[in-house]
Amino acid sequence: MDSVPATSLFWAQMFIIFISSVSADQTNITAEAGHNASLPCTSPNSKPVLVLEWIRPDLGSEYVFLYRNEQIDLENQHVMFKNRVDLQDRQMKDGDVSLVLRNVTTDDRGTYECRLVQTERNSRRKTTVIINLDILLPPGEPDEGNNDGSAGLIAGLLVGLLALVIVAAVVCYFTRKKPSCLNQKSNQPPEGPHETQQPLTDQNQPAEQ
């Protein structure tokens, strides 16, 4: 008889700590540089949100936006998002936890994740939404987001071109040097036979006065 209450308590604890997960949805968003971008995210039901995390995995452990303990946590926010992000609706009405990113640049390109935890009856529900954000530049403006790759390519081409010029100059120098020496020798007049100076004799000596 004592085993029945113990079994019931065990299953009750299992239901209390049970956490259900919802598979991640993906959305592609495009925004123009210099404008605001809205990253949509909605909770699957109207239950209270305990924790809301907006992250960008490539930026490490710091958050884009963090809400927990019924308040916004700015201490662990990544520096590039300080004073630039906010909830579209701080009251989170109808489960709207969308994020507004102000004055976007090409540095804001990337994959964002909206993670939220809600309370349900005897359980917690975790939901993840993935947003792929791309930033478009006005016509005629260089794409700063690709400068690193372009600069590396240009530098490599310049180095290769410089090496070819140096090799060509060295080959040309040694190729032209030998013929020039031959030409210099060929242009010299041929040496004739040396005239021997005859010694003075009595016959060709000048007459004495």
FENMONOR-V116115 format. One record per pair of residues at least 6 apart in sequence whose C-alpha atoms are under 8 Angstrom apart, sorted by the first residue. I is the first residue (numbers start at 0). GAP is how many residues later the second one is. D is the distance in whole Angstrom. If there is no record, write none. Layout:
i=(I,I)
gap=(GAP,GAP)
d=(D,D)
This chain:
i=(14,14,15,15,16,16,16,17,17,17,18,18,18,18,19,19,19,19,20,20,20,21,21,21,21,22,22,23,23,23,23,24,24,24,25,25,25,25,26,26,26,27,27,27,27,28,28,28,28,28,29,29,29,29,30,30,30,30,30,30,31,31,31,31,31,32,32,32,32,32,32,32,32,33,33,33,34,34,34,35,35,35,35,35,36,36,36,36,36,37,37,37,37,37,38,38,38,38,38,39,39,39,39,40,40,40,40,40,40,41,41,41,41,42,42,42,42,42,43,43,44,44,45,45,46,46,46,46,47,47,48,48,48,48,49,49,49,49,49,49,49,50,50,50,50,50,50,50,50,51,51,51,51,51,51,51,51,51,52,52,52,52,52,52,52,52,52,53,53,53,53,53,53,53,53,54,54,54,54,54,54,54,55,55,55,55,55,55,56,56,56,58,61,61,61,62,62,62,63,63,63,63,64,64,64,64,64,64,65,65,65,65,65,66,73,83,83,83,84,84,84,84,85,85,85,86,86,86,86,87,87,87,87,87,88,88,88,89,103,104,105,105,105,105,105,105,106,107,107,107,108,108,108,108,109,109,109,110,110,110,110,111,111,111,111,112,112,112,112,113,113,113,113,113,114,114,114,114,115,115,115,116,116,116,116,117,117,117,118,136)
gap=(107,108,106,107,105,106,107,104,105,106,104,105,106,107,103,104,105,106,104,105,106,103,104,105,106,104,105,103,104,105,106,103,104,105,103,104,105,106,103,104,105,103,104,105,106,10,102,103,104,105,103,104,105,106,6,73,102,103,104,105,72,103,104,105,106,70,71,72,73,102,103,104,105,69,70,71,67,68,69,64,65,66,67,68,63,64,65,66,67,50,60,61,62,63,59,60,61,62,92,57,58,59,91,55,56,57,58,73,88,53,54,55,56,52,53,54,73,84,51,83,49,50,48,49,48,71,72,73,70,71,67,68,69,70,18,19,20,66,67,68,69,15,16,17,18,64,65,66,67,13,14,15,16,45,62,63,64,65,10,11,12,13,14,60,61,62,63,9,10,11,12,58,59,60,61,7,8,9,10,57,58,59,7,8,54,55,56,57,54,55,56,19,14,15,16,13,14,15,13,14,17,21,7,8,9,12,20,21,6,7,8,10,11,6,8,17,18,19,14,15,16,17,13,14,15,10,11,12,13,8,9,10,11,12,7,8,9,7,31,30,28,29,30,37,38,39,38,25,26,27,23,24,25,26,22,23,24,19,20,21,22,18,19,20,21,15,16,17,18,13,14,15,16,17,11,12,13,14,10,11,12,7,8,9,10,6,7,8,6,6)
d=(6,6,4,5,7,6,8,7,5,7,6,5,6,7,7,6,5,6,6,5,6,8,6,5,7,7,7,7,5,5,6,7,5,6,6,5,6,7,6,5,6,6,5,6,8,7,7,6,5,6,6,5,6,7,6,8,8,6,5,6,7,6,5,6,7,7,5,5,7,6,6,6,7,5,5,6,7,5,6,7,6,4,5,6,6,5,6,8,7,8,7,6,5,6,6,5,6,8,7,7,4,7,8,6,5,5,8,7,7,5,5,6,7,5,7,7,8,7,7,8,8,7,6,6,8,6,6,7,6,6,7,6,5,7,6,7,7,7,6,5,7,8,6,5,7,8,5,5,7,8,6,5,7,8,7,6,4,7,7,8,6,5,6,8,6,5,6,6,5,5,6,7,6,5,6,7,5,5,7,6,5,7,7,7,7,6,5,6,7,7,8,8,6,6,5,6,5,6,6,6,6,8,8,8,8,6,7,8,6,5,7,8,7,6,8,6,5,8,7,6,5,6,6,5,7,6,6,5,6,8,7,6,6,6,7,7,7,8,8,7,8,6,8,8,7,5,6,8,8,7,8,5,5,6,6,5,7,7,6,5,6,6,5,6,7,7,6,5,6,8,5,5,6,8,7,6,5,7,6,5,7,7,6,5,7,6,5,7,6,7)
